[in-house]
């Protein structure tokens, strides 16, 4: 059946092409240009004639190979001024929100404090503010926590994202909160980004060609210091294979992973290594469970909401079309009926005519037969 459909499609395309050529016409594909990544101005910030003085902190300093694994699409740089203060802004847009978050963890510095009051995720420190908006990351400097309120209008003007591209990465949502070191989360989509983020396992042995993704986080409290590594694979079978690979790497490493604990749950592989006791490390990874959850923030148009809006729009359009067709039928009836009446009046006849009925003339044509009483006969 697929072959028939394909042949039909090819034949239709050939016929359409022949018809177009015969008419001397050519088809032109039109595409709407993308909106600028950064606005000309936002809030109280206006365009600046000169670039702001940089501190050496730039998205261009991030490892190129690691950044390529995140799927960059386009970038833009702009300078703004407000009340005599200058602001230098760099932005990179990625293919989806997971790539943007991975790039965010690549660009975030260890001394930055993470927060949730700007975009999806923000980091403040070292005279700069780094944050994510949909599928983009933005670096603004010189800026401090006091400038966050003035940067919120920029979030509103940045391109938004809908559908699957706006789904947040699942792995970072599974991290336990207890003892988590602020700003230590690192999310990798490939060997280069995992290595650039200081992953503790050999980067080339984790199956990135199988669409693996990893998150690494540090923990420090009265239990000691621990590094938690989680890897997510497409299927449980692949996860099982690489769990055995990691177990072999731990055994060969010796004392470095003396207290390490490994566990697999479905498509998820977990490794806890550091100075936690064996029981504490075991307790940490035993309480992490793979849940198929979707995180949607304010800067993302929810997929379900989009479907509801589309369904409502479709039903509304159907109702409107039905009403228009009914009105057209009424108007057509009035027009034809009025035209017929006018035509009869022009011919000297009454506007309305008596209805004519067809009859089969089934009334009796002869008198009914009379039967005499036989008993009265002599």
C-alpha positions as CSV (number, residue, x, y, z in Angstrom):
1,X,0.0,0.0,0.0
2,X,2.9,2.3,0.8
3,X,4.4,1.7,-2.6
4,X,1.1,2.5,-4.3
5,X,0.8,5.7,-2.3
6,X,4.4,6.7,-3.1
7,X,3.8,6.0,-6.8
8,X,0.6,8.0,-6.6
9,X,2.4,10.9,-5.0
10,X,5.3,10.8,-7.5
11,X,2.8,10.7,-10.4
12,X,0.9,13.6,-8.9
13,X,4.1,15.5,-8.5
14,X,5.1,14.8,-12.1
15,X,1.7,15.8,-13.4
16,X,1.8,19.0,-11.4
17,X,5.3,19.8,-12.6
18,X,4.3,19.2,-16.2
19,X,1.2,21.4,-15.8
20,X,3.3,24.2,-14.2
21,X,5.8,24.0,-17.0
22,X,3.1,24.0,-19.6
23,X,1.7,27.2,-18.2
24,X,5.1,28.8,-18.0
25,X,4.9,29.3,-14.2
26,X,7.4,28.5,-11.5
27,X,6.7,27.7,-7.9
28,X,8.4,29.8,-5.2
29,X,8.8,28.7,-1.6
30,X,8.2,31.6,0.7
31,X,9.4,31.6,4.4
32,X,8.8,34.2,7.0
33,X,12.1,35.6,8.4
34,X,12.8,34.8,12.0
35,X,12.3,37.6,14.6
36,X,15.6,39.0,16.0
37,X,16.9,37.1,18.9
38,X,17.5,40.3,21.0
39,X,15.2,43.3,20.8
40,X,16.4,46.8,19.9
41,X,15.4,47.9,23.5
42,X,13.6,46.6,26.5
43,X,12.3,48.1,29.6
44,X,14.5,51.0,30.6
45,X,17.4,49.8,28.5
46,X,18.0,51.6,25.3
47,X,20.4,50.9,22.4
48,X,24.0,52.0,23.2
49,X,26.3,53.6,20.7
50,X,29.4,52.0,22.1
51,X,30.0,48.5,23.5
52,X,30.1,47.9,27.2
53,X,33.5,47.1,28.7
54,X,33.8,43.3,29.0
55,X,35.3,41.3,31.9
56,X,36.6,38.4,29.9
57,X,33.5,36.3,30.7
58,X,31.8,35.5,27.4
59,X,29.8,32.7,25.8
60,X,32.4,32.6,23.1
61,X,34.9,31.2,25.6
62,X,32.8,28.0,26.1
63,X,34.3,24.9,24.6
64,X,33.3,24.9,20.9
65,X,33.0,21.1,20.7
66,X,30.9,20.9,23.9
67,X,28.7,23.8,22.7
68,X,28.1,22.0,19.3
69,X,26.6,19.0,21.2
70,X,23.9,21.3,22.5
71,X,22.7,22.2,19.0
72,X,23.2,25.9,18.6
73,X,21.0,27.6,15.9
74,X,21.9,31.3,15.9
75,X,23.4,33.9,18.1
76,X,23.3,37.7,18.6
77,X,25.2,40.4,20.6
78,X,23.7,43.8,21.6
79,X,24.7,46.7,23.9
80,X,22.3,48.8,25.9
81,X,22.4,51.8,28.2
82,X,20.3,53.0,31.1
83,X,20.9,56.0,33.3
84,X,24.5,56.2,32.2
85,X,25.2,52.5,32.8
86,X,26.1,50.1,30.0
87,X,25.1,46.5,29.5
88,X,26.6,44.0,27.1
89,X,24.2,41.1,26.2
90,X,25.1,37.9,24.4
91,X,22.4,35.3,23.4
92,X,22.5,31.9,21.7
93,X,19.4,30.0,20.6
94,X,19.4,26.2,20.5
95,X,17.3,23.5,18.9
96,X,15.4,22.7,22.0
97,X,15.2,23.4,25.7
98,X,17.5,20.5,26.8
99,X,20.3,21.9,24.6
100,X,19.8,25.4,26.1
101,X,20.0,24.0,29.7
102,X,23.2,21.9,28.8
103,X,24.8,25.1,27.4
104,X,23.7,27.0,30.6
105,X,25.5,24.5,32.8
106,X,28.5,24.7,30.5
107,X,28.7,28.5,30.7
108,X,27.8,28.8,34.4
109,X,30.8,29.4,36.7
110,X,31.3,27.6,40.0
111,X,31.0,30.8,42.1
112,X,27.6,31.7,40.7
113,X,24.4,31.4,42.7
114,X,21.5,29.7,40.9
115,X,18.0,31.1,41.2
116,X,14.5,30.8,39.7
117,X,13.3,34.5,39.5
118,X,14.6,35.1,35.9
119,X,13.6,33.0,32.9
120,X,13.6,29.3,33.5
121,X,17.0,29.2,35.4
122,X,19.4,31.9,36.3
123,X,22.9,32.2,37.7
124,X,24.3,35.4,39.3
125,X,27.8,36.1,40.2
126,X,31.2,37.4,39.0
127,X,29.6,40.7,37.8
128,X,27.2,38.8,35.4
129,X,23.8,37.3,35.1
130,X,23.3,34.2,33.0
131,X,19.8,32.8,32.4
132,X,17.7,30.7,30.0
133,X,14.6,31.7,28.1
134,X,12.9,28.9,26.2
135,X,15.6,27.5,23.9
136,X,18.0,30.3,24.4
137,X,20.7,31.3,27.0
138,X,21.5,34.9,27.7
139,X,24.6,36.4,29.4
140,X,24.3,40.0,30.6
141,X,27.2,42.0,32.1
142,X,28.1,44.0,34.0
143,X,25.1,43.0,36.1
144,X,24.3,41.9,39.6
145,X,21.3,40.5,41.5
146,X,20.0,44.1,41.8
147,X,19.6,44.2,38.0
148,X,17.4,41.2,37.7
149,X,14.2,43.3,37.9
150,X,15.4,45.4,34.9
151,X,16.2,42.3,32.9
152,X,12.7,40.7,33.2
153,X,11.3,42.8,30.2
154,X,14.0,41.2,28.1
155,X,12.6,37.7,29.0
156,X,9.1,38.8,27.8
157,X,10.5,39.9,24.4
158,X,12.7,36.9,23.7
159,X,11.4,34.2,21.3
160,X,9.1,31.7,23.0
161,X,8.9,28.0,22.3
162,X,6.0,25.5,22.2
163,X,5.6,21.7,21.8
164,X,8.2,19.1,22.4
165,X,11.1,21.6,22.0
166,X,9.9,23.3,25.1
167,X,10.0,20.3,27.4
168,X,12.6,20.6,30.1
169,X,15.3,18.0,30.7
170,X,14.0,15.2,32.9
171,X,17.3,14.2,34.6
172,X,18.0,17.4,36.6
173,X,14.5,17.1,38.1
174,X,15.4,13.8,39.7
175,X,18.3,15.2,41.8
176,X,17.7,15.1,45.6
177,X,17.6,18.5,47.3
178,X,19.3,17.5,50.6
179,X,22.9,18.6,50.6
180,X,23.0,19.8,47.0
181,X,25.8,22.2,46.4
182,X,24.4,25.4,44.8
183,X,25.4,25.8,41.2
184,X,27.1,22.3,41.0
185,X,24.5,20.7,38.6
186,X,26.0,19.9,35.2
187,X,23.9,18.5,32.3
188,X,25.7,16.8,29.3
189,X,24.5,15.6,26.0
190,X,27.8,14.2,24.7
191,X,31.3,13.2,25.5
192,X,32.7,16.7,24.9
193,X,30.3,18.5,27.2
194,X,30.6,15.7,29.9
195,X,34.3,16.1,29.9
196,X,34.2,19.9,29.8
197,X,31.9,19.8,32.9
198,X,34.3,17.7,34.9
199,X,32.6,14.3,34.7
200,X,34.3,11.7,36.9
201,X,33.8,8.7,34.5
202,X,35.7,8.2,31.2
203,X,33.7,10.3,28.8
204,X,34.1,8.0,25.7
205,X,32.9,4.9,27.5
206,X,29.3,6.0,28.3
207,X,27.5,5.3,25.0
208,X,26.7,8.8,23.7
209,X,26.1,7.3,20.3
210,X,23.1,5.6,21.9
211,X,21.5,9.0,22.6
212,X,22.6,9.0,26.3
213,X,22.4,12.1,28.5
214,X,24.0,12.7,31.9
215,X,23.7,14.9,34.9
216,X,26.3,15.4,37.6
217,X,25.9,17.1,40.9
218,X,27.9,17.6,44.1
219,X,26.6,17.1,47.6
220,X,28.2,18.3,50.9
221,X,26.8,18.1,54.4
222,X,27.5,16.3,57.7
223,X,27.5,13.0,55.7
224,X,30.6,14.2,53.8
225,X,31.2,15.1,50.2
226,X,29.6,13.1,47.4
227,X,29.3,13.2,43.6
228,X,26.1,11.9,42.1
229,X,26.1,10.9,38.4
230,X,23.0,9.8,36.6
231,X,22.8,8.6,33.0
232,X,19.6,8.1,31.0
233,X,19.4,5.8,28.0
234,X,16.6,5.1,25.4
235,X,15.9,1.6,26.6
236,X,16.5,-0.5,29.8
237,X,18.6,-3.0,27.8
238,X,21.0,-0.3,26.8
239,X,21.1,1.1,30.3
240,X,21.9,-2.4,31.6
241,X,24.8,-2.8,29.2
242,X,26.4,0.5,30.2
243,X,25.7,-0.2,33.9
244,X,27.9,-3.2,33.6
245,X,30.5,-1.1,31.8
246,X,30.5,1.5,34.7
247,X,30.8,-1.3,37.3
248,X,33.8,-2.6,35.4
249,X,35.3,0.9,35.4
250,X,34.8,1.3,39.1
251,X,36.5,-2.0,39.9
252,X,39.5,-1.2,37.7
253,X,39.8,2.3,39.3
254,X,40.5,0.8,42.7
255,X,40.5,3.1,45.8
256,X,39.2,6.1,43.9
257,X,35.7,4.5,43.9
258,X,36.1,2.4,47.1
259,X,32.8,3.5,48.5
260,X,30.9,4.0,45.2
261,X,27.5,2.5,44.8
262,X,25.8,1.7,41.4
263,X,22.1,1.1,40.7
264,X,20.0,0.8,37.6
265,X,16.2,1.5,37.3
266,X,14.8,1.0,33.9
267,X,16.5,3.4,31.5
268,X,18.3,5.1,34.4
269,X,21.8,4.4,35.7
270,X,23.0,6.0,39.0
271,X,26.4,6.3,40.5
272,X,27.2,7.8,44.0
273,X,30.9,8.2,44.7
274,X,32.8,10.1,47.4
275,X,33.2,10.2,51.1
276,X,29.7,9.2,52.1
277,X,29.4,5.9,53.9
278,X,28.2,2.9,52.0
279,X,24.8,3.1,53.7
280,X,24.4,6.8,53.0
281,X,25.4,6.4,49.3
282,X,23.1,3.4,49.0
283,X,20.3,5.4,50.6
284,X,20.8,8.3,48.2
285,X,20.5,6.4,45.0
286,X,17.7,4.1,46.3
287,X,15.4,7.1,46.8
288,X,15.8,8.3,43.2
289,X,13.1,6.9,40.9
290,X,12.5,7.5,37.3
291,X,9.3,9.4,36.8
292,X,8.0,10.4,33.4
293,X,7.2,14.0,34.2
294,X,7.1,17.1,32.1
295,X,8.2,20.5,33.4
296,X,6.6,23.5,31.8
297,X,7.6,27.0,32.9
298,X,5.9,30.4,32.2
299,X,8.1,31.0,29.2
300,X,6.8,27.9,27.5
301,X,3.4,27.6,25.9
302,X,2.1,24.2,27.2
303,X,1.5,21.6,24.6
304,X,-1.8,20.5,26.1
305,X,-3.0,24.1,26.3
306,X,-2.0,24.5,22.6
307,X,-4.0,21.4,21.6
308,X,-7.0,22.7,23.6
309,X,-6.8,26.1,21.9
310,X,-6.5,24.5,18.5
311,X,-9.5,22.2,19.1
312,X,-11.6,25.1,20.4
313,X,-10.6,27.2,17.3
314,X,-11.5,24.3,15.0
315,X,-15.0,23.8,16.7
316,X,-15.6,27.6,16.6
317,X,-14.7,27.7,12.9
318,X,-17.1,24.8,12.2
319,X,-19.9,26.5,14.1
320,X,-19.3,29.8,12.2
321,X,-19.2,28.0,8.9
322,X,-22.5,26.2,9.7
323,X,-24.1,29.5,10.6
324,X,-22.9,31.1,7.4
325,X,-24.2,28.2,5.3
326,X,-27.6,28.4,7.0
327,X,-27.8,32.1,6.5
328,X,-26.8,31.7,2.9
329,X,-29.6,29.0,2.4
330,X,-32.2,31.3,3.9
331,X,-31.1,34.3,1.7
332,X,-31.1,32.0,-1.3
333,X,-34.6,30.8,-0.5
334,X,-35.8,34.4,-0.1
335,X,-34.2,35.4,-3.3
336,X,-35.6,32.6,-5.4
337,X,-39.0,32.8,-3.8
338,X,-39.2,36.6,-4.2
339,X,-38.0,36.3,-7.8
340,X,-40.7,33.8,-8.6
341,X,-43.4,36.0,-7.0
342,X,-42.2,39.0,-9.0
343,X,-42.2,37.0,-12.2
344,X,-45.8,35.9,-11.6
345,X,-46.9,39.5,-10.9
346,X,-45.2,40.7,-14.1
347,X,-47.3,38.2,-16.0
348,X,-50.5,39.4,-14.3
349,X,-50.9,36.5,-12.0
350,X,-51.2,36.6,-8.2
351,X,-47.9,36.4,-6.4
352,X,-48.9,33.3,-4.7
353,X,-50.3,30.3,-6.5
354,X,-52.7,27.7,-5.1
355,X,-50.9,24.4,-4.7
356,X,-51.8,21.8,-7.2
357,X,-52.5,18.2,-6.1
358,X,-52.4,15.1,-8.2
359,X,-55.3,12.8,-7.8
360,X,-55.7,9.2,-8.8
361,X,-59.5,9.5,-8.9
362,X,-60.1,6.5,-6.8
363,X,-63.7,7.5,-5.9
364,X,-66.4,4.9,-6.9
365,X,-67.4,5.3,-10.5
366,X,-70.6,3.2,-10.2
367,X,-73.3,2.7,-7.6
368,X,-72.6,0.2,-4.9
369,X,-74.0,-3.3,-5.3
370,X,-77.2,-4.0,-3.4
371,X,-77.9,-7.5,-2.0
372,X,-81.5,-8.6,-1.5
373,X,-82.5,-10.6,1.5
374,X,-82.8,-14.2,0.3
375,X,-85.3,-15.1,3.0
376,X,-87.9,-12.7,1.7
377,X,-88.1,-14.4,-1.7
378,X,-91.1,-16.6,-2.3
